[in-house]
């Protein structure tokens, strides 16, 4: 089973290398959904979601952009600090897939990247934690809690059907 998986992975990588001879501009990505191709473009912005997923955006407004590169938090350690790709021309090999009607390539290893900024992606900073996303993270200390009314607590104790009135408090 492992031998077959390794063969498929080697075939996919060699196919990507062969197809890399022709690299399409990012605005042509929608025409290649379902294909393993090379897409090129200048990364204008690197943004992060609340879950830590990073997006390499080739347009100012990602909602109107015809293509995005997605980097999941689980792959960041192997790939490195992709934030350094901002304002660089890159080429990426991979399968163009639709996610919510939007073409994207999932970046899972650094060998998929080529071009000006991709030749040396620095490793993640030692203090970088994918579970912490700026000042907005789960369990934030900045979340306001509703105030509790003392009146309701006292009333609740008085109405307690299991409370024995003979027992002193």
N, C-alpha and C positions, 0 to 999 in steps of 0.2 A: 504494500500500500504506500509506504513512504517513497519507494522508488518511482512509482507512478506519479505521485504528487510532485516530486523533484523534477521529473521530466516535463510535466505540464508547466511548472514555473519557469524552467529553462526555455521552453518553447515560447512562452508568453514574452519573456524578456528579449529573446532573439527576434521575435516578430516586431516588438516595439522598436528595437534597434534598426531593423530594416525599414520600417515605416517612418523612422525619424529623418530619413533623407528628405522628406517633404514635411515642412512644419507650417501649419496653417495659422493665420492670424486669429486672435481670440474671438473676433466677431463672426468667424466662419464655424465656430464650434457647434452651434445648433444643427448644422448640416451633417455633422459626423457623430450624432448620438448613436451609441451601440457599437462604435468602432474604437479600436486602439490606435490612437494617432498622437502626433506631436502638435501642441498648441503653443503659440508664442505671444508675448505681449509684455507691456510695462506694468509692473505692480504699482498702482497708485496709492493703495491703502491696505494695511493689514489690520483687520478688526477681529474682535473676540466676542463670542457669545457668553451667556451666563454660565454655560456648562464647561467653558474652557476650550471649545472648538475655535480654531483660528481660520480666518477666511482671507485669501489673497484676492483682492478686488482689483480689476483692471479698468474700472470706471469710477468716477466720483460718486455716483449714486448706484449702489449695488443692486437696487431693485430694478433698474432699467438696463442693467448690464447683461450681455448675452452669455457670459461665462464666468465661473468662479472656481478657484482651487480651494479645497477643503482639507484641513489638517486636524485630525482628532487628537485629543490630549494623550491618548495611549501611544501615538506615534512620534510625539515631540522629542522624546529622549533620543530616539534613533536618528531622527532627521536633524535636530539642532534648532537653533533660534531663528525661525523663519521670519521673524519681525525685521531681520536685517535685509530682507529682499525688497522692502519698500523702496520705491523710486529706482528699481533696477529692471532691466529687460531680462526676462527668463523664457525658457522653453521647458515644457513639461510633457512627458510621455505618460500615457495611460488611457484607460477606458473612459470615454465620455458617457456619463449617465445623466438621466433626468432625475431631479429631486424636486418635488412640488412644481414641476413644469419648467425647472431652471437647469440648464446644462452645467455640469461640474465634473471635475476629475478629483478623485480622492488621492491625496499625497500620502503614501505609506512608507516610502524609503527615499533617501537622498539621491539615489541613482536615477530617479525619475526626472531630476532637475538638471538643466544645462543652461549655459548662457552667462552673461556678465556677472550677475550677483550670486549665481548658484555654484560657482567654482569652489568657494569656501564659505560655508555657512558655519558661524561659530556655534560651539556647544551652548546648551542652555546655561544661564547663570546658576551657580550652586544654590542660591537662595530662591530660585524660581519654583513655585509650587502651582501645579495646574489646578489644584482645588481652591486656590485663592485668586479671585479675579478683581483686583482693585479693591475699592472699599465696599463693593456690593457682593457679598457672599452669603451662603446659607448660615443662619444663626447670627446675623449681624448684630453687633452691640448697639447700633444706631436705631434699631426698630423701636417704635414707641409702643408701650403696652397700655392697655386701657386701665384707667383707675378703677379700683374696686370701692364700692360704697360700704361703709361700716354699718350703716343702718340695715342693709339687706342681710349682712352676716348675723347681726343680733336677732333679727326677725327669724332667720332660718333656724337658729338655735332654739328659739322659743317654740317654734312649730314642729320640732323634731319629734316624731311619734315614738322613736325608740329611746328617747331620753327618759330616764327614771327621775321624777321630780323629788323623790325622797333622798336621792344621792346628792350630797353637796359638791359643788364644783371646785 
